[in-house]
């Protein structure tokens, strides 16, 4: 749900000036299952693609690590 406004996310990052950005995904666990479905949980490849788009918007940040999710998907990087 929060991946549709890349420009807005960029503005928040510029405002906060964090030392690093950790792009994470929604996980279909706990009480969240009452309002979202498994289809709302992005795949690792989708998170990587989003992080790459975000990285291209900045000169000060670069990819340093990633961890494939525990739901069976493996990293391709």
PDB file of N, CA, C and O in Angstrom:
ATOM      1  N   UNK A   1       0.814  -1.195   0.000  1.00  0.00           N
ATOM      2  CA  UNK A   1       0.000   0.000   0.000  1.00  0.00           C
ATOM      3  C   UNK A   1       0.861   1.264   0.000  1.00  0.00           C
ATOM      4  O   UNK A   1       0.435   2.305  -0.501  1.00  0.00           O
ATOM      5  N   UNK A   2       2.051   1.180   0.551  1.00  0.00           N
ATOM      6  CA  UNK A   2       2.892   2.377   0.648  1.00  0.00           C
ATOM      7  C   UNK A   2       3.904   2.464  -0.486  1.00  0.00           C
ATOM      8  O   UNK A   2       4.794   3.314  -0.449  1.00  0.00           O
ATOM      9  N   UNK A   3       3.789   1.616  -1.478  1.00  0.00           N
ATOM     10  CA  UNK A   3       4.759   1.647  -2.573  1.00  0.00           C
ATOM     11  C   UNK A   3       4.266   2.428  -3.786  1.00  0.00           C
ATOM     12  O   UNK A   3       4.930   2.437  -4.822  1.00  0.00           O
ATOM     13  N   UNK A   4       3.121   3.079  -3.674  1.00  0.00           N
ATOM     14  CA  UNK A   4       2.560   3.770  -4.834  1.00  0.00           C
ATOM     15  C   UNK A   4       2.989   5.234  -4.938  1.00  0.00           C
ATOM     16  O   UNK A   4       2.717   5.878  -5.951  1.00  0.00           O
ATOM     17  N   UNK A   5       3.648   5.766  -3.922  1.00  0.00           N
ATOM     18  CA  UNK A   5       4.032   7.179  -3.921  1.00  0.00           C
ATOM     19  C   UNK A   5       5.543   7.317  -3.720  1.00  0.00           C
ATOM     20  O   UNK A   5       6.000   7.779  -2.674  1.00  0.00           O
ATOM     21  N   UNK A   6       6.295   6.918  -4.715  1.00  0.00           N
ATOM     22  CA  UNK A   6       7.756   6.953  -4.634  1.00  0.00           C
ATOM     23  C   UNK A   6       8.257   8.379  -4.406  1.00  0.00           C
ATOM     24  O   UNK A   6       9.196   8.587  -3.637  1.00  0.00           O
ATOM     25  N   UNK A   7       7.641   9.359  -5.063  1.00  0.00           N
ATOM     26  CA  UNK A   7       8.055  10.750  -4.898  1.00  0.00           C
ATOM     27  C   UNK A   7       7.818  11.215  -3.455  1.00  0.00           C
ATOM     28  O   UNK A   7       8.663  11.899  -2.876  1.00  0.00           O
ATOM     29  N   UNK A   8       6.688  10.851  -2.885  1.00  0.00           N
ATOM     30  CA  UNK A   8       6.390  11.222  -1.505  1.00  0.00           C
ATOM     31  C   UNK A   8       7.365  10.586  -0.531  1.00  0.00           C
ATOM     32  O   UNK A   8       7.778  11.218   0.442  1.00  0.00           O
ATOM     33  N   UNK A   9       7.736   9.336  -0.789  1.00  0.00           N
ATOM     34  CA  UNK A   9       8.709   8.643   0.053  1.00  0.00           C
ATOM     35  C   UNK A   9      10.061   9.345  -0.034  1.00  0.00           C
ATOM     36  O   UNK A   9      10.758   9.500   0.968  1.00  0.00           O
ATOM     37  N   UNK A  10      10.422   9.768  -1.251  1.00  0.00           N
ATOM     38  CA  UNK A  10      11.677  10.501  -1.455  1.00  0.00           C
ATOM     39  C   UNK A  10      11.675  11.797  -0.641  1.00  0.00           C
ATOM     40  O   UNK A  10      12.677  12.146  -0.018  1.00  0.00           O
ATOM     41  N   UNK A  11      10.548  12.501  -0.650  1.00  0.00           N
ATOM     42  CA  UNK A  11      10.439  13.756   0.109  1.00  0.00           C
ATOM     43  C   UNK A  11      10.606  13.513   1.615  1.00  0.00           C
ATOM     44  O   UNK A  11      11.246  14.308   2.303  1.00  0.00           O
ATOM     45  N   UNK A  12      10.038  12.431   2.120  1.00  0.00           N
ATOM     46  CA  UNK A  12      10.200  12.097   3.538  1.00  0.00           C
ATOM     47  C   UNK A  12      11.662  11.802   3.874  1.00  0.00           C
ATOM     48  O   UNK A  12      12.163  12.218   4.919  1.00  0.00           O
ATOM     49  N   UNK A  13      12.330  11.091   2.990  1.00  0.00           N
ATOM     50  CA  UNK A  13      13.745  10.774   3.200  1.00  0.00           C
ATOM     51  C   UNK A  13      14.578  12.048   3.206  1.00  0.00           C
ATOM     52  O   UNK A  13      15.466  12.209   4.044  1.00  0.00           O
ATOM     53  N   UNK A  14      14.295  12.951   2.276  1.00  0.00           N
ATOM     54  CA  UNK A  14      15.023  14.217   2.232  1.00  0.00           C
ATOM     55  C   UNK A  14      14.770  15.045   3.485  1.00  0.00           C
ATOM     56  O   UNK A  14      15.665  15.745   3.960  1.00  0.00           O
ATOM     57  N   UNK A  15      13.576  14.970   4.012  1.00  0.00           N
ATOM     58  CA  UNK A  15      13.232  15.704   5.223  1.00  0.00           C
ATOM     59  C   UNK A  15      13.948  15.137   6.446  1.00  0.00           C
ATOM     60  O   UNK A  15      14.470  15.886   7.273  1.00  0.00           O
ATOM     61  N   UNK A  16      13.968  13.812   6.553  1.00  0.00           N
ATOM     62  CA  UNK A  16      14.569  13.171   7.718  1.00  0.00           C
ATOM     63  C   UNK A  16      16.074  12.982   7.643  1.00  0.00           C
ATOM     64  O   UNK A  16      16.739  12.869   8.673  1.00  0.00           O
ATOM     65  N   UNK A  17      16.616  12.946   6.434  1.00  0.00           N
ATOM     66  CA  UNK A  17      18.055  12.753   6.223  1.00  0.00           C
ATOM     67  C   UNK A  17      18.621  11.566   7.029  1.00  0.00           C
ATOM     68  O   UNK A  17      19.580  11.733   7.782  1.00  0.00           O
ATOM     69  N   UNK A  18      18.032  10.379   6.870  1.00  0.00           N
ATOM     70  CA  UNK A  18      18.533   9.224   7.623  1.00  0.00           C
ATOM     71  C   UNK A  18      19.905   8.770   7.130  1.00  0.00           C
ATOM     72  O   UNK A  18      20.298   9.051   5.998  1.00  0.00           O
ATOM     73  N   UNK A  19      20.618   8.070   7.995  1.00  0.00           N
ATOM     74  CA  UNK A  19      21.919   7.525   7.618  1.00  0.00           C
ATOM     75  C   UNK A  19      21.764   6.365   6.633  1.00  0.00           C
ATOM     76  O   UNK A  19      22.631   6.145   5.787  1.00  0.00           O
ATOM     77  N   UNK A  20      20.664   5.629   6.746  1.00  0.00           N
ATOM     78  CA  UNK A  20      20.402   4.536   5.824  1.00  0.00           C
ATOM     79  C   UNK A  20      18.900   4.361   5.674  1.00  0.00           C
ATOM     80  O   UNK A  20      18.119   4.830   6.502  1.00  0.00           O
ATOM     81  N   UNK A  21      18.512   3.685   4.618  1.00  0.00           N
ATOM     82  CA  UNK A  21      17.106   3.398   4.347  1.00  0.00           C
ATOM     83  C   UNK A  21      16.966   1.890   4.240  1.00  0.00           C
ATOM     84  O   UNK A  21      17.665   1.250   3.455  1.00  0.00           O
ATOM     85  N   UNK A  22      16.086   1.336   5.012  1.00  0.00           N
ATOM     86  CA  UNK A  22      15.833  -0.105   4.956  1.00  0.00           C
ATOM     87  C   UNK A  22      14.461  -0.316   4.332  1.00  0.00           C
ATOM     88  O   UNK A  22      13.437  -0.024   4.949  1.00  0.00           O
ATOM     89  N   UNK A  23      14.450  -0.817   3.118  1.00  0.00           N
ATOM     90  CA  UNK A  23      13.202  -1.069   2.408  1.00  0.00           C
ATOM     91  C   UNK A  23      12.723  -2.461   2.815  1.00  0.00           C
ATOM     92  O   UNK A  23      13.407  -3.458   2.582  1.00  0.00           O
ATOM     93  N   UNK A  24      11.541  -2.513   3.426  1.00  0.00           N
ATOM     94  CA  UNK A  24      11.006  -3.774   3.922  1.00  0.00           C
ATOM     95  C   UNK A  24       9.606  -3.986   3.380  1.00  0.00           C
ATOM     96  O   UNK A  24       8.959  -3.049   2.911  1.00  0.00           O
ATOM     97  N   UNK A  25       9.151  -5.207   3.447  1.00  0.00           N
ATOM     98  CA  UNK A  25       7.834  -5.561   2.922  1.00  0.00           C
ATOM     99  C   UNK A  25       6.851  -5.895   4.039  1.00  0.00           C
ATOM    100  O   UNK A  25       7.235  -6.249   5.154  1.00  0.00           O
ATOM    101  N   UNK A  26       5.595  -5.771   3.707  1.00  0.00           N
ATOM    102  CA  UNK A  26       4.529  -6.251   4.585  1.00  0.00           C
ATOM    103  C   UNK A  26       4.602  -7.771   4.644  1.00  0.00           C
ATOM    104  O   UNK A  26       4.820  -8.425   3.624  1.00  0.00           O
ATOM    105  N   UNK A  27       4.423  -8.324   5.819  1.00  0.00           N
ATOM    106  CA  UNK A  27       4.371  -9.779   5.981  1.00  0.00           C
ATOM    107  C   UNK A  27       2.970 -10.172   6.430  1.00  0.00           C
ATOM    108  O   UNK A  27       2.403  -9.546   7.325  1.00  0.00           O
ATOM    109  N   UNK A  28       2.429 -11.180   5.826  1.00  0.00           N
ATOM    110  CA  UNK A  28       1.075 -11.662   6.096  1.00  0.00           C
ATOM    111  C   UNK A  28       1.082 -12.499   7.374  1.00  0.00           C
ATOM    112  O   UNK A  28       1.050 -13.729   7.326  1.00  0.00           O
ATOM    113  N   UNK A  29       1.126 -11.822   8.505  1.00  0.00           N
ATOM    114  CA  UNK A  29       1.164 -12.494   9.808  1.00  0.00           C
ATOM    115  C   UNK A  29       0.305 -11.717  10.807  1.00  0.00           C
ATOM    116  O   UNK A  29      -0.036 -10.555  10.587  1.00  0.00           O
ATOM    117  N   UNK A  30      -0.031 -12.377  11.891  1.00  0.00           N
ATOM    118  CA  UNK A  30      -0.722 -11.722  13.000  1.00  0.00           C
ATOM    119  C   UNK A  30      -2.056 -11.103  12.641  1.00  0.00           C
ATOM    120  O   UNK A  30      -2.747 -11.556  11.728  1.00  0.00           O
ATOM    121  N   UNK A  31      -2.407 -10.059  13.375  1.00  0.00           N
ATOM    122  CA  UNK A  31      -3.702  -9.400  13.217  1.00  0.00           C
ATOM    123  C   UNK A  31      -3.859  -8.714  11.864  1.00  0.00           C
ATOM    124  O   UNK A  31      -4.983  -8.434  11.447  1.00  0.00           O
ATOM    125  N   UNK A  32      -2.764  -8.441  11.176  1.00  0.00           N
ATOM    126  CA  UNK A  32      -2.864  -7.794   9.863  1.00  0.00           C
ATOM    127  C   UNK A  32      -3.648  -8.651   8.877  1.00  0.00           C
ATOM    128  O   UNK A  32      -4.205  -8.135   7.908  1.00  0.00           O
ATOM    129  N   UNK A  33      -3.690  -9.948   9.117  1.00  0.00           N
ATOM    130  CA  UNK A  33      -4.423 -10.853   8.219  1.00  0.00           C
ATOM    131  C   UNK A  33      -5.925 -10.581   8.237  1.00  0.00           C
ATOM    132  O   UNK A  33      -6.649 -11.050   7.359  1.00  0.00           O
ATOM    133  N   UNK A  34      -6.392  -9.839   9.216  1.00  0.00           N
ATOM    134  CA  UNK A  34      -7.817  -9.516   9.287  1.00  0.00           C
ATOM    135  C   UNK A  34      -8.188  -8.372   8.346  1.00  0.00           C
ATOM    136  O   UNK A  34      -9.364  -8.197   8.025  1.00  0.00           O
ATOM    137  N   UNK A  35      -7.197  -7.589   7.897  1.00  0.00           N
ATOM    138  CA  UNK A  35      -7.514  -6.464   7.020  1.00  0.00           C
ATOM    139  C   UNK A  35      -6.805  -6.512   5.671  1.00  0.00           C
ATOM    140  O   UNK A  35      -7.205  -5.807   4.745  1.00  0.00           O
ATOM    141  N   UNK A  36      -5.763  -7.327   5.542  1.00  0.00           N
ATOM    142  CA  UNK A  36      -5.045  -7.475   4.280  1.00  0.00           C
ATOM    143  C   UNK A  36      -4.990  -8.955   3.919  1.00  0.00           C
ATOM    144  O   UNK A  36      -5.205  -9.822   4.765  1.00  0.00           O
ATOM    145  N   UNK A  37      -4.701  -9.226   2.660  1.00  0.00           N
ATOM    146  CA  UNK A  37      -4.619 -10.616   2.209  1.00  0.00           C
ATOM    147  C   UNK A  37      -3.174 -10.984   1.866  1.00  0.00           C
ATOM    148  O   UNK A  37      -2.287 -10.131   1.854  1.00  0.00           O
ATOM    149  N   UNK A  38      -2.964 -12.241   1.594  1.00  0.00           N
ATOM    150  CA  UNK A  38      -1.645 -12.723   1.186  1.00  0.00           C
ATOM    151  C   UNK A  38      -1.198 -12.014  -0.099  1.00  0.00           C
ATOM    152  O   UNK A  38      -0.003 -11.810  -0.317  1.00  0.00           O
ATOM    153  N   UNK A  39      -2.159 -11.643  -0.943  1.00  0.00           N
ATOM    154  CA  UNK A  39      -1.841 -10.939  -2.192  1.00  0.00           C
ATOM    155  C   UNK A  39      -1.211  -9.563  -1.937  1.00  0.00           C
ATOM    156  O   UNK A  39      -0.551  -9.015  -2.819  1.00  0.00           O
ATOM    157  N   UNK A  40      -1.410  -9.004  -0.743  1.00  0.00           N
ATOM    158  CA  UNK A  40      -0.818  -7.707  -0.401  1.00  0.00           C
ATOM    159  C   UNK A  40       0.652  -7.816  -0.028  1.00  0.00           C
ATOM    160  O   UNK A  40       1.331  -6.794   0.075  1.00  0.00           O
ATOM    161  N   UNK A  41       1.158  -9.019   0.175  1.00  0.00           N
ATOM    162  CA  UNK A  41       2.547  -9.215   0.568  1.00  0.00           C
ATOM    163  C   UNK A  41       3.407  -9.257  -0.697  1.00  0.00           C
ATOM    164  O   UNK A  41       3.315 -10.207  -1.475  1.00  0.00           O
ATOM    165  N   UNK A  42       4.247  -8.228  -0.909  1.00  0.00           N
ATOM    166  CA  UNK A  42       5.074  -8.215  -2.121  1.00  0.00           C
ATOM    167  C   UNK A  42       6.157  -9.283  -2.081  1.00  0.00           C
ATOM    168  O   UNK A  42       6.642  -9.669  -1.017  1.00  0.00           O
ATOM    169  N   UNK A  43       6.520  -9.743  -3.261  1.00  0.00           N
ATOM    170  CA  UNK A  43       7.588 -10.734  -3.390  1.00  0.00           C
ATOM    171  C   UNK A  43       8.935 -10.015  -3.255  1.00  0.00           C
ATOM    172  O   UNK A  43       9.024  -8.800  -3.429  1.00  0.00           O
ATOM    173  N   UNK A  44       9.959 -10.777  -2.946  1.00  0.00           N
ATOM    174  CA  UNK A  44      11.302 -10.210  -2.780  1.00  0.00           C
ATOM    175  C   UNK A  44      11.729  -9.437  -4.022  1.00  0.00           C
ATOM    176  O   UNK A  44      12.304  -8.354  -3.914  1.00  0.00           O
ATOM    177  N   UNK A  45      11.454  -9.981  -5.186  1.00  0.00           N
ATOM    178  CA  UNK A  45      11.835  -9.315  -6.434  1.00  0.00           C
ATOM    179  C   UNK A  45      11.161  -7.948  -6.569  1.00  0.00           C
ATOM    180  O   UNK A  45      11.750  -7.025  -7.132  1.00  0.00           O
ATOM    181  N   UNK A  46       9.946  -7.810  -6.067  1.00  0.00           N
ATOM    182  CA  UNK A  46       9.244  -6.525  -6.118  1.00  0.00           C
ATOM    183  C   UNK A  46       9.880  -5.512  -5.162  1.00  0.00           C
ATOM    184  O   UNK A  46       9.962  -4.325  -5.475  1.00  0.00           O
ATOM    185  N   UNK A  47      10.323  -5.978  -4.015  1.00  0.00           N
ATOM    186  CA  UNK A  47      10.987  -5.100  -3.047  1.00  0.00           C
ATOM    187  C   UNK A  47      12.330  -4.635  -3.606  1.00  0.00           C
ATOM    188  O   UNK A  47      12.690  -3.465  -3.475  1.00  0.00           O
ATOM    189  N   UNK A  48      13.057  -5.538  -4.220  1.00  0.00           N
ATOM    190  CA  UNK A  48      14.347  -5.185  -4.832  1.00  0.00           C
ATOM    191  C   UNK A  48      14.126  -4.144  -5.927  1.00  0.00           C
ATOM    192  O   UNK A  48      14.869  -3.166  -6.008  1.00  0.00           O
ATOM    193  N   UNK A  49      13.117  -4.345  -6.765  1.00  0.00           N
ATOM    194  CA  UNK A  49      12.833  -3.395  -7.846  1.00  0.00           C
ATOM    195  C   UNK A  49      12.472  -2.026  -7.284  1.00  0.00           C
ATOM    196  O   UNK A  49      12.906  -1.005  -7.819  1.00  0.00           O
ATOM    197  N   UNK A  50      11.688  -1.992  -6.217  1.00  0.00           N
ATOM    198  CA  UNK A  50      11.313  -0.729  -5.585  1.00  0.00           C
ATOM    199  C   UNK A  50      12.550  -0.042  -5.011  1.00  0.00           C
ATOM    200  O   UNK A  50      12.726   1.163  -5.189  1.00  0.00           O
ATOM    201  N   UNK A  51      13.400  -0.792  -4.330  1.00  0.00           N
ATOM    202  CA  UNK A  51      14.621  -0.229  -3.746  1.00  0.00           C
ATOM    203  C   UNK A  51      15.541   0.325  -4.836  1.00  0.00           C
ATOM    204  O   UNK A  51      16.181   1.359  -4.645  1.00  0.00           O
ATOM    205  N   UNK A  52      15.604  -0.351  -5.956  1.00  0.00           N
ATOM    206  CA  UNK A  52      16.434   0.131  -7.064  1.00  0.00           C
ATOM    207  C   UNK A  52      15.902   1.443  -7.624  1.00  0.00           C
ATOM    208  O   UNK A  52      16.681   2.345  -7.933  1.00  0.00           O
ATOM    209  N   UNK A  53      14.580   1.561  -7.757  1.00  0.00           N
ATOM    210  CA  UNK A  53      13.982   2.819  -8.223  1.00  0.00           C
ATOM    211  C   UNK A  53      14.280   3.942  -7.236  1.00  0.00           C
ATOM    212  O   UNK A  53      14.623   5.055  -7.635  1.00  0.00           O
ATOM    213  N   UNK A  54      14.150   3.648  -5.964  1.00  0.00           N
ATOM    214  CA  UNK A  54      14.404   4.644  -4.927  1.00  0.00           C
ATOM    215  C   UNK A  54      15.874   5.063  -4.933  1.00  0.00           C
ATOM    216  O   UNK A  54      16.192   6.247  -4.817  1.00  0.00           O
ATOM    217  N   UNK A  55      16.754   4.092  -5.067  1.00  0.00           N
ATOM    218  CA  UNK A  55      18.191   4.381  -5.074  1.00  0.00           C
ATOM    219  C   UNK A  55      18.572   5.328  -6.218  1.00  0.00           C
ATOM    220  O   UNK A  55      19.440   6.185  -6.052  1.00  0.00           O
ATOM    221  N   UNK A  56      17.935   5.174  -7.360  1.00  0.00           N
ATOM    222  CA  UNK A  56      18.234   6.026  -8.515  1.00  0.00           C
ATOM    223  C   UNK A  56      17.840   7.479  -8.289  1.00  0.00           C
ATOM    224  O   UNK A  56      18.307   8.366  -9.004  1.00  0.00           O
ATOM    225  N   UNK A  57      16.988   7.731  -7.303  1.00  0.00           N
ATOM    226  CA  UNK A  57      16.526   9.083  -7.019  1.00  0.00           C
ATOM    227  C   UNK A  57      17.497   9.862  -6.138  1.00  0.00           C
ATOM    228  O   UNK A  57      17.314  11.059  -5.918  1.00  0.00           O
ATOM    229  N   UNK A  58      18.533   9.185  -5.630  1.00  0.00           N
ATOM    230  CA  UNK A  58      19.473   9.807  -4.698  1.00  0.00           C
ATOM    231  C   UNK A  58      20.910   9.611  -5.153  1.00  0.00           C
ATOM    232  O   UNK A  58      21.239   8.614  -5.795  1.00  0.00           O
ATOM    233  N   UNK A  59      21.758  10.567  -4.816  1.00  0.00           N
ATOM    234  CA  UNK A  59      23.193  10.426  -5.047  1.00  0.00           C
ATOM    235  C   UNK A  59      23.893   9.935  -3.782  1.00  0.00           C
ATOM    236  O   UNK A  59      24.996   9.394  -3.855  1.00  0.00           O
ATOM    237  N   UNK A  60      23.259  10.119  -2.625  1.00  0.00           N
ATOM    238  CA  UNK A  60      23.899   9.860  -1.334  1.00  0.00           C
ATOM    239  C   UNK A  60      23.686   8.454  -0.784  1.00  0.00           C
ATOM    240  O   UNK A  60      24.261   8.104   0.247  1.00  0.00           O
ATOM    241  N   UNK A  61      22.873   7.648  -1.451  1.00  0.00           N
ATOM    242  CA  UNK A  61      22.580   6.302  -0.946  1.00  0.00           C
ATOM    243  C   UNK A  61      22.938   5.271  -2.001  1.00  0.00           C
ATOM    244  O   UNK A  61      22.797   5.510  -3.200  1.00  0.00           O
ATOM    245  N   UNK A  62      23.403   4.120  -1.533  1.00  0.00           N
ATOM    246  CA  UNK A  62      23.720   3.032  -2.446  1.00  0.00           C
ATOM    247  C   UNK A  62      23.346   1.708  -1.797  1.00  0.00           C
ATOM    248  O   UNK A  62      23.327   1.587  -0.572  1.00  0.00           O
ATOM    249  N   UNK A  63      23.054   0.737  -2.614  1.00  0.00           N
ATOM    250  CA  UNK A  63      22.688  -0.592  -2.138  1.00  0.00           C
ATOM    251  C   UNK A  63      23.855  -1.204  -1.377  1.00  0.00           C
ATOM    252  O   UNK A  63      24.987  -1.179  -1.860  1.00  0.00           O
ATOM    253  N   UNK A  64      23.598  -1.751  -0.200  1.00  0.00           N
ATOM    254  CA  UNK A  64      24.704  -2.352   0.549  1.00  0.00           C
ATOM    255  C   UNK A  64      24.413  -3.782   0.982  1.00  0.00           C
ATOM    256  O   UNK A  64      25.348  -4.532   1.263  1.00  0.00           O
ATOM    257  N   UNK A  65      23.148  -4.181   1.043  1.00  0.00           N
ATOM    258  CA  UNK A  65      22.839  -5.537   1.498  1.00  0.00           C
ATOM    259  C   UNK A  65      21.382  -5.841   1.209  1.00  0.00           C
ATOM    260  O   UNK A  65      20.572  -4.933   1.017  1.00  0.00           O
ATOM    261  N   UNK A  66      21.056  -7.115   1.180  1.00  0.00           N
ATOM    262  CA  UNK A  66      19.661  -7.528   1.091  1.00  0.00           C
ATOM    263  C   UNK A  66      19.514  -8.925   1.656  1.00  0.00           C
ATOM    264  O   UNK A  66      20.463  -9.707   1.704  1.00  0.00           O
ATOM    265  N   UNK A  67      18.319  -9.209   2.072  1.00  0.00           N
ATOM    266  CA  UNK A  67      18.010 -10.515   2.636  1.00  0.00           C
ATOM    267  C   UNK A  67      16.691 -10.971   2.041  1.00  0.00           C
ATOM    268  O   UNK A  67      15.662 -10.318   2.216  1.00  0.00           O
ATOM    269  N   UNK A  68      16.723 -12.090   1.338  1.00  0.00           N
ATOM    270  CA  UNK A  68      15.479 -12.633   0.800  1.00  0.00           C
ATOM    271  C   UNK A  68      14.555 -13.026   1.951  1.00  0.00           C
ATOM    272  O   UNK A  68      15.009 -13.426   3.023  1.00  0.00           O
ATOM    273  N   UNK A  69      13.271 -12.906   1.711  1.00  0.00           N
ATOM    274  CA  UNK A  69      12.290 -13.218   2.745  1.00  0.00           C
ATOM    275  C   UNK A  69      12.278 -14.672   3.149  1.00  0.00           C
ATOM    276  O   UNK A  69      12.847 -15.526   2.468  1.00  0.00           O
ATOM    277  N   UNK A  70      11.634 -14.944   4.246  1.00  0.00           N
ATOM    278  CA  UNK A  70      11.573 -16.303   4.771  1.00  0.00           C
ATOM    279  C   UNK A  70      10.412 -17.088   4.181  1.00  0.00           C
ATOM    280  O   UNK A  70      10.151 -18.217   4.597  1.00  0.00           O
ATOM    281  N   UNK A  71       9.717 -16.503   3.217  1.00  0.00           N
ATOM    282  CA  UNK A  71       8.562 -17.194   2.629  1.00  0.00           C
ATOM    283  C   UNK A  71       8.903 -17.916   1.332  1.00  0.00           C
ATOM    284  O   UNK A  71       8.041 -18.090   0.471  1.00  0.00           O
ATOM    285  N   UNK A  72      10.153 -18.335   1.190  1.00  0.00           N
ATOM    286  CA  UNK A  72      10.523 -19.227   0.115  1.00  0.00           C
ATOM    287  C   UNK A  72      11.144 -18.602  -1.102  1.00  0.00           C
ATOM    288  O   UNK A  72      11.576 -19.338  -1.990  1.00  0.00           O
ATOM    289  N   UNK A  73      11.218 -17.308  -1.205  1.00  0.00           N
ATOM    290  CA  UNK A  73      11.801 -16.675  -2.376  1.00  0.00           C
ATOM    291  C   UNK A  73      13.277 -16.424  -2.134  1.00  0.00           C
ATOM    292  O   UNK A  73      13.674 -16.093  -1.016  1.00  0.00           O
ATOM    293  N   UNK A  74      14.082 -16.574  -3.148  1.00  0.00           N
ATOM    294  CA  UNK A  74      15.517 -16.341  -2.995  1.00  0.00           C
ATOM    295  C   UNK A  74      15.931 -15.113  -3.778  1.00  0.00           C
ATOM    296  O   UNK A  74      15.254 -14.708  -4.723  1.00  0.00           O
ATOM    297  N   UNK A  75      17.027 -14.533  -3.386  1.00  0.00           N
ATOM    298  CA  UNK A  75      17.542 -13.338  -4.029  1.00  0.00           C
ATOM    299  C   UNK A  75      18.160 -13.673  -5.377  1.00  0.00           C
ATOM    300  O   UNK A  75      18.714 -14.755  -5.575  1.00  0.00           O
ATOM    301  N   UNK A  76      18.052 -12.722  -6.302  1.00  0.00           N
ATOM    302  CA  UNK A  76      18.667 -12.890  -7.618  1.00  0.00           C
ATOM    303  C   UNK A  76      19.835 -11.941  -7.798  1.00  0.00           C
ATOM    304  O   UNK A  76      20.409 -11.880  -8.885  1.00  0.00           O
ATOM    305  N   UNK A  77      20.202 -11.201  -6.769  1.00  0.00           N
ATOM    306  CA  UNK A  77      21.296 -10.250  -6.885  1.00  0.00           C
ATOM    307  C   UNK A  77      22.547 -10.826  -6.306  1.00  0.00           C
ATOM    308  O   UNK A  77      23.589 -10.169  -6.311  1.00  0.00           O
TER     309      UNK A  77
END
